[in-house]
Amino acid sequence: MPSSSRRQSIPYISLFTGAMGLDLGLGQAGFEPLVCNEIDKACIEAMRLNRPALSLLTDSIENLSGEDFEQATASGLDDLPLLAGGPPCQAFSVFGRRKGLEDQRGRLIFEFVRMVDEIRPRAFLMENVRGLHSMPLSPGAENGTLLEHLLECFESIGYRLDCFVVNAVNYGAPQLRERVICIGNRFNQEALFPAPQRSNRPEDCLPPFATLGDAIGNGFVDPDPSVMNFSERKLHYLAMVPPGGNWRSLPEEVQKEAMGKQYYLKGGRSSTWRKLSFDFPCPTIQTMPNHAATSMCHPTELRALTVGECAAVQEFPREWKFYGTPTEKMRQIGNAVPVRLGRIAGEATRSLLAQIEKGGMREGRKLPSQIKHLRPHVRTRSWWRNGKPLAGSHSYVSGGSAAVATG
């Protein structure tokens, strides 16, 4: 670690690098990757387009060892400051089938633990979906959650963790995206994560949330207008939905026709036949924005959000290039960490590393690992009230009819 007051880049290793959303954020926080690991071919080509000098290991992490990463660096890995990455999260997502450890992708999270143990960085940063916190360790069991088990795994190899369940919208991102940020270290130090910096609650006395309009509103020039568009059938129904509305905005007979058996199920299904609004934060960017059940229809144009628009919501640089078909590009964007959240997590990790350099191993009682919730569940609006569908900009406190928002 540099001791100079002059800001210098801190080296780290990136695992499960993907489209580099986390890495771009870490770069803004003052980190520089020594080597990255990724097996998705489209992601690899995108990295080569944007960072041609980047050192890459393209084999599965299951076939790699800490020694492989050391050989891929020119300086070696003695006392590496940081190892960072986001293991595949589809197996834990609350929007998926949640197969957890039954899914091969779910087991890759323990490869991250193995790499921490083999490389022994000063600290590590692991990002994942919020479902990691609620996923049971085994189906139907009452033996704790997967996240709690991971805490035990890391503690068994000499690392304590601070896990933060957060929402990117609270830190200025124009998107509602709940994530779990885990920051661990082997020096018995406590990592700190900033409190929310934006809010839709007047009593918080904070600036309002950024919106979809802030990201892709008036004056937006689309750097990549390729699109995974809706089918003609889906466009037929979406044409009847006003901006900020969903299936509830359709006439009742059309609702039954469009929803089929789902019409009779309980639950809000608020993202079905959804048309976005410029006046609200964007919902979580999906890898498949053209599905009826996770619809991301443009507010004023009858189409799905484009690749360039989704990248802007994730706050990728305008010049950043994605590789492949629209489907491959959307997979890169939808699976990425919001760049802003990567920066916030990176700044928290950089502060921890400075704390370690100053204080070394904290003496005394071993600090327990912990999980903190920093207002992760945020609601900015309602879709149904008093038997009537709601659309437009209502219930967002900085505009519209200013009905109270909850969360």
C-alpha positions as CSV (number, residue, x, y, z in Angstrom):
1,M,0.0,0.0,0.0
2,P,1.4,3.5,-0.9
3,S,2.0,5.7,2.1
4,S,2.3,8.9,0.0
5,S,-0.4,11.5,0.4
6,R,-0.5,11.7,-3.4
7,R,-3.4,9.5,-4.7
8,Q,-2.0,6.4,-6.4
9,S,-3.8,3.4,-8.0
10,I,-4.2,0.4,-5.7
11,P,-3.7,-2.9,-7.5
12,Y,-6.3,-5.7,-7.2
13,I,-7.5,-8.9,-8.9
14,S,-10.9,-9.1,-10.5
15,L,-12.9,-12.3,-10.6
16,F,-16.1,-12.9,-12.5
17,T,-15.4,-9.6,-14.3
18,G,-18.3,-9.6,-16.7
19,A,-18.9,-6.3,-18.4
20,M,-16.6,-4.5,-15.9
21,G,-19.3,-2.4,-14.2
22,L,-17.8,-3.1,-10.8
23,D,-14.3,-2.5,-12.2
24,L,-15.2,0.8,-13.7
25,G,-16.5,1.9,-10.4
26,L,-13.4,0.7,-8.6
27,G,-11.3,2.6,-11.1
28,Q,-13.1,5.8,-10.2
29,A,-12.3,5.0,-6.5
30,G,-8.6,4.7,-7.3
31,F,-8.1,1.0,-8.0
32,E,-6.3,-0.7,-11.0
33,P,-6.8,-4.3,-12.0
34,L,-3.7,-6.5,-12.3
35,V,-5.6,-9.4,-13.9
36,C,-9.2,-10.2,-14.6
37,N,-11.0,-13.6,-14.9
38,E,-14.0,-14.2,-17.2
39,I,-15.3,-17.0,-19.3
40,D,-18.2,-15.5,-21.2
41,K,-17.0,-15.0,-24.8
42,A,-19.0,-11.8,-25.4
43,C,-17.7,-10.2,-22.2
44,I,-14.1,-11.2,-23.1
45,E,-14.4,-9.5,-26.5
46,A,-16.0,-6.4,-24.9
47,M,-13.0,-6.2,-22.5
48,R,-10.6,-6.5,-25.4
49,L,-12.4,-3.7,-27.2
50,N,-12.3,-1.3,-24.3
51,R,-9.2,-2.4,-22.4
52,P,-6.9,-4.1,-25.0
53,A,-3.9,-4.0,-22.6
54,L,-5.7,-5.7,-19.8
55,S,-4.3,-9.1,-18.5
56,L,-7.0,-11.7,-18.8
57,L,-7.4,-15.3,-17.7
58,T,-10.3,-16.9,-19.7
59,D,-10.5,-20.3,-18.1
60,S,-13.1,-21.3,-15.6
61,I,-12.2,-20.3,-12.1
62,E,-12.8,-23.9,-11.1
63,N,-9.7,-24.8,-13.2
64,L,-7.5,-21.9,-11.8
65,S,-5.4,-21.5,-8.7
66,G,-3.9,-18.6,-6.9
67,E,-0.6,-19.5,-8.5
68,D,-2.2,-19.0,-12.0
69,F,-3.1,-15.4,-11.0
70,E,0.4,-14.8,-9.6
71,Q,2.0,-16.0,-12.9
72,A,-0.4,-13.6,-14.8
73,T,1.0,-10.6,-13.0
74,A,4.4,-9.0,-13.4
75,S,4.7,-8.0,-9.7
76,G,3.5,-11.1,-7.9
77,L,0.8,-11.2,-5.2
78,D,2.6,-10.8,-2.0
79,D,0.3,-8.7,0.3
80,L,-2.2,-8.0,-2.4
81,P,-4.4,-5.2,-1.3
82,L,-7.7,-6.4,-2.8
83,L,-9.5,-9.2,-4.5
84,A,-12.9,-8.2,-5.9
85,G,-15.8,-9.7,-7.9
86,G,-19.4,-10.7,-8.2
87,P,-20.0,-14.5,-8.5
88,P,-22.9,-15.5,-10.8
89,C,-26.1,-14.4,-9.1
90,Q,-28.9,-15.9,-11.2
91,A,-29.2,-18.9,-8.8
92,F,-30.0,-16.6,-5.9
93,S,-32.1,-13.9,-7.6
94,V,-35.6,-13.4,-6.2
95,F,-36.8,-12.9,-9.9
96,G,-35.5,-16.3,-11.0
97,R,-36.2,-19.9,-10.0
98,R,-33.8,-19.6,-7.0
99,K,-32.2,-23.0,-7.4
100,G,-29.3,-21.8,-5.2
101,L,-26.6,-24.3,-4.6
102,E,-28.5,-26.9,-6.7
103,D,-27.4,-24.7,-9.7
104,Q,-23.8,-25.0,-10.8
105,R,-23.6,-21.2,-11.0
106,G,-24.6,-21.0,-7.3
107,R,-21.7,-23.1,-6.2
108,L,-19.2,-20.8,-7.9
109,I,-19.6,-18.5,-5.0
110,F,-17.4,-20.9,-3.0
111,E,-14.7,-20.6,-5.6
112,F,-14.5,-17.0,-4.6
113,V,-14.0,-18.1,-1.0
114,R,-11.2,-20.6,-2.2
115,M,-9.5,-17.8,-4.1
116,V,-9.5,-15.5,-1.1
117,D,-7.9,-18.3,0.9
118,E,-5.2,-19.1,-1.7
119,I,-4.3,-15.5,-2.5
120,R,-4.7,-14.0,1.0
121,P,-5.4,-10.4,0.0
122,R,-5.6,-7.8,2.7
123,A,-9.2,-7.3,1.9
124,F,-11.9,-8.5,-0.5
125,L,-15.0,-7.0,-2.0
126,M,-17.8,-9.4,-3.1
127,E,-21.1,-8.1,-4.7
128,N,-24.3,-10.1,-5.2
129,V,-28.1,-9.9,-5.4
130,R,-30.1,-9.3,-2.3
131,G,-31.5,-12.8,-2.6
132,L,-28.2,-14.0,-1.2
133,H,-29.4,-12.7,2.2
134,S,-32.7,-14.6,2.1
135,M,-31.7,-17.8,0.3
136,P,-31.9,-20.7,2.7
137,L,-28.8,-22.9,2.8
138,S,-30.9,-25.9,1.7
139,P,-34.5,-26.2,0.5
140,G,-37.0,-26.3,3.4
141,A,-34.2,-26.2,6.0
142,E,-34.1,-23.9,9.1
143,N,-30.3,-23.9,9.3
144,G,-29.8,-20.2,8.3
145,T,-29.2,-18.4,5.0
146,L,-26.5,-18.8,2.4
147,L,-25.1,-15.4,3.4
148,E,-24.8,-16.4,7.0
149,H,-23.0,-19.6,5.9
150,L,-20.6,-17.6,3.8
151,L,-19.8,-15.4,6.8
152,E,-18.8,-18.6,8.6
153,C,-16.7,-19.8,5.7
154,F,-14.8,-16.6,5.5
155,E,-14.3,-16.5,9.3
156,S,-12.9,-20.0,9.2
157,I,-10.1,-18.8,6.9
158,G,-9.3,-15.8,9.0
159,Y,-11.4,-13.0,7.5
160,R,-14.2,-11.0,9.2
161,L,-17.0,-9.5,7.1
162,D,-19.2,-6.4,7.0
163,C,-22.1,-7.1,4.7
164,F,-24.3,-4.2,3.5
165,V,-27.7,-4.7,1.9
166,V,-28.2,-1.5,-0.1
167,N,-30.1,0.0,-3.0
168,A,-28.2,1.9,-5.8
169,V,-30.9,4.5,-6.0
170,N,-30.0,5.8,-2.5
171,Y,-26.6,6.8,-3.8
172,G,-27.6,8.8,-6.9
173,A,-28.1,6.0,-9.5
174,P,-31.2,6.5,-11.6
175,Q,-32.3,2.9,-10.9
176,L,-33.9,0.9,-8.2
177,R,-31.4,-2.0,-7.7
178,E,-31.0,-3.9,-4.4
179,R,-27.6,-5.5,-3.9
180,V,-25.5,-7.1,-1.1
181,I,-22.0,-5.7,-0.7
182,C,-19.6,-7.8,1.4
183,I,-16.3,-6.3,2.4
184,G,-13.9,-8.6,4.3
185,N,-10.4,-8.3,5.8
186,R,-8.0,-10.3,7.8
187,F,-7.0,-7.6,10.2
188,N,-10.0,-7.5,12.6
189,Q,-11.0,-4.1,11.2
190,E,-14.5,-2.8,10.6
191,A,-15.5,-1.6,7.1
192,L,-18.0,1.3,6.9
193,F,-20.5,2.0,4.1
194,P,-22.0,5.4,3.7
195,A,-25.6,6.0,4.7
196,P,-28.1,6.8,2.0
197,Q,-27.4,10.1,0.2
198,R,-30.8,10.4,-1.7
199,S,-34.3,9.9,-0.6
200,N,-38.0,10.2,-1.6
201,R,-39.0,10.9,2.0
202,P,-39.2,14.6,3.0
203,E,-38.3,13.8,6.6
204,D,-34.8,12.5,5.5
205,C,-33.9,16.0,4.3
206,L,-31.9,14.6,1.4
207,P,-31.8,15.4,-2.4
208,P,-34.5,13.5,-4.4
209,F,-33.8,10.3,-6.3
210,A,-32.4,10.5,-9.8
211,T,-34.9,9.4,-12.4
212,L,-35.1,7.7,-15.8
213,G,-35.5,11.1,-17.3
214,D,-32.2,12.3,-15.8
215,A,-30.5,9.3,-17.5
216,I,-32.2,9.2,-20.9
217,G,-34.5,12.2,-21.1
218,N,-34.4,15.3,-23.2
219,G,-31.1,15.7,-25.1
220,F,-30.0,12.1,-24.7
221,V,-28.1,10.9,-27.8
222,D,-28.2,7.1,-27.9
223,P,-24.7,5.6,-28.4
224,D,-26.1,2.1,-29.2
225,P,-29.8,2.0,-30.5
226,S,-29.8,-1.8,-30.9
227,V,-32.8,-3.3,-29.1
228,M,-34.3,-6.5,-28.0
229,N,-37.8,-5.4,-28.9
230,F,-41.2,-6.8,-28.0
231,S,-43.2,-9.1,-30.2
232,E,-46.1,-7.6,-32.2
233,R,-48.5,-9.2,-29.7
234,K,-46.8,-7.5,-26.8
235,L,-46.6,-4.2,-28.6
236,H,-50.4,-4.4,-29.2
237,Y,-51.1,-4.4,-25.5
238,L,-48.4,-2.0,-24.5
239,A,-49.8,0.6,-27.0
240,M,-52.8,0.8,-24.6
241,V,-50.8,1.4,-21.5
242,P,-50.0,5.1,-20.5
243,P,-46.5,6.1,-19.4
244,G,-46.0,5.0,-15.8
245,G,-48.8,2.4,-16.1
246,N,-48.9,-1.4,-16.3
247,W,-51.5,-4.2,-16.9
248,R,-53.9,-2.6,-14.5
249,S,-54.2,0.3,-16.9
250,L,-55.8,-1.9,-19.6
251,P,-59.6,-2.3,-19.9
252,E,-60.7,-5.2,-17.8
253,E,-61.6,-7.5,-20.7
254,V,-58.2,-6.8,-22.2
255,Q,-56.5,-7.5,-18.9
256,K,-58.0,-11.0,-18.9
257,E,-57.0,-11.5,-22.5
258,A,-53.4,-10.2,-22.0
259,M,-52.8,-11.8,-18.6
260,G,-54.4,-15.2,-19.1
261,K,-54.4,-17.3,-16.0
262,Q,-52.2,-14.8,-14.2
263,Y,-55.2,-12.4,-14.0
264,Y,-56.7,-14.6,-11.3
265,L,-53.6,-15.0,-9.2
266,K,-52.9,-12.9,-6.1
267,G,-50.0,-10.4,-6.0
268,G,-49.4,-7.2,-7.8
269,R,-47.3,-8.4,-10.8
270,S,-46.5,-4.7,-11.2
271,S,-43.8,-5.2,-13.9
272,T,-46.2,-7.0,-16.3
273,W,-47.1,-5.0,-19.4
274,R,-45.2,-2.1,-17.7
275,K,-44.5,1.2,-19.4
276,L,-41.8,3.2,-17.7
277,S,-42.0,6.9,-16.7
278,F,-39.4,9.6,-17.0
279,D,-40.5,10.9,-13.5
280,F,-39.4,7.8,-11.5
281,P,-36.2,6.0,-11.0
282,C,-35.8,3.2,-13.6
283,P,-36.7,-0.3,-12.3
284,T,-33.8,-2.8,-12.1
285,I,-32.2,-3.2,-15.6
286,Q,-33.0,-6.7,-16.8
287,T,-31.1,-9.0,-19.2
288,M,-34.4,-9.6,-21.0
289,P,-36.2,-6.2,-21.1
290,N,-38.7,-7.4,-23.7
291,H,-40.5,-10.0,-21.6
292,A,-44.1,-9.2,-20.7
293,A,-43.5,-10.0,-17.0
294,T,-40.4,-7.8,-16.8
295,S,-41.4,-5.2,-19.3
296,M,-39.1,-2.2,-19.8
297,C,-41.1,-0.3,-22.4
298,H,-39.9,3.2,-23.2
299,P,-42.2,5.9,-21.8
300,T,-43.0,7.7,-25.0
301,E,-41.9,5.4,-27.8
302,L,-43.5,2.0,-28.4
303,R,-40.4,-0.2,-27.9
304,A,-38.2,-1.7,-25.3
305,L,-35.3,0.4,-23.9
306,T,-32.3,0.1,-26.2
307,V,-28.8,-1.2,-25.3
308,G,-27.5,2.4,-25.1
309,E,-30.4,3.5,-22.8
310,C,-29.9,0.6,-20.5
311,A,-26.1,1.2,-20.4
312,A,-26.8,4.9,-19.5
313,V,-29.1,3.8,-16.6
314,Q,-26.3,1.6,-15.4
315,E,-24.0,4.7,-15.8
316,F,-21.5,3.1,-18.1
317,P,-19.3,5.7,-19.9
318,R,-20.8,6.8,-23.2
319,E,-17.7,5.5,-25.1
320,W,-17.9,2.0,-23.6
321,K,-18.6,-0.6,-26.2
322,F,-20.5,-3.9,-25.8
323,Y,-19.9,-6.9,-28.0
324,G,-22.2,-9.2,-29.9
325,T,-25.9,-9.4,-30.6
326,P,-28.5,-7.2,-28.8
327,T,-29.2,-10.3,-26.6
328,E,-25.5,-10.7,-25.7
329,K,-25.1,-7.0,-25.1
330,M,-28.2,-6.9,-22.8
331,R,-26.8,-9.8,-20.8
332,Q,-23.6,-7.9,-20.3
333,I,-25.5,-4.8,-19.1
334,G,-28.2,-6.5,-17.1
335,N,-25.7,-8.6,-15.1
336,A,-23.4,-5.7,-14.4
337,V,-22.9,-3.9,-11.1
338,P,-24.1,-0.3,-11.5
339,V,-20.9,1.7,-12.0
340,R,-21.8,4.2,-9.3
341,L,-22.4,1.5,-6.7
342,G,-19.0,0.1,-7.7
343,R,-17.4,3.4,-6.9
344,I,-19.2,3.8,-3.6
345,A,-18.1,0.3,-2.6
346,G,-14.6,1.0,-3.8
347,E,-14.4,4.2,-1.7
348,A,-15.5,2.3,1.4
349,T,-12.9,-0.4,0.7
350,R,-10.2,2.1,0.1
351,S,-10.9,3.7,3.4
352,L,-10.7,0.3,5.0
353,L,-7.3,-0.4,3.4
354,A,-6.0,3.0,4.7
355,Q,-7.3,2.1,8.2
356,I,-5.4,-1.3,7.9
357,E,-2.2,0.5,6.9
358,K,-2.5,2.9,9.8
359,G,-3.6,0.5,12.5
360,G,-2.6,-3.0,11.3
361,M,-4.1,-5.9,13.3
362,R,-6.7,-4.6,15.7
363,E,-5.9,-5.9,19.2
364,G,-8.4,-7.3,21.6
365,R,-11.6,-9.2,21.1
366,K,-12.3,-10.5,17.7
367,L,-15.0,-8.4,16.0
368,P,-17.9,-10.4,14.9
369,S,-19.0,-10.3,11.2
370,Q,-22.2,-8.4,10.7
371,I,-25.0,-7.7,8.2
372,K,-26.4,-4.2,8.0
373,H,-29.5,-3.0,6.1
374,L,-29.2,0.5,4.7
375,R,-32.8,1.1,3.5
376,P,-32.5,-1.5,0.7
377,H,-36.2,-1.8,0.0
378,V,-37.4,1.4,-1.6
379,R,-40.9,2.0,-3.1
380,T,-41.4,5.2,-5.1
381,R,-45.0,4.6,-6.2
382,S,-48.2,2.6,-6.2
383,W,-49.9,0.9,-9.1
384,W,-53.4,0.5,-7.6
385,R,-55.4,2.5,-5.0
386,N,-59.1,2.5,-4.0
387,G,-60.0,0.1,-6.8
388,K,-58.4,2.2,-9.5
389,P,-55.2,1.8,-11.6
390,L,-52.6,4.5,-11.2
391,A,-50.2,5.7,-13.8
392,G,-48.2,8.8,-14.5
393,S,-46.0,10.6,-11.9
394,H,-48.2,10.3,-8.7
395,S,-46.7,9.2,-5.4
396,Y,-43.2,10.4,-6.1
397,V,-42.6,13.2,-3.7
398,S,-40.6,15.5,-6.0
399,G,-43.4,15.7,-8.6
400,G,-46.9,14.6,-9.5
401,S,-49.7,14.7,-7.0
402,A,-47.3,14.1,-4.2
403,A,-49.1,11.2,-2.5
404,V,-46.9,9.7,0.2
405,A,-44.3,7.2,-1.0
406,T,-43.2,4.4,1.3
407,G,-40.2,2.2,1.7
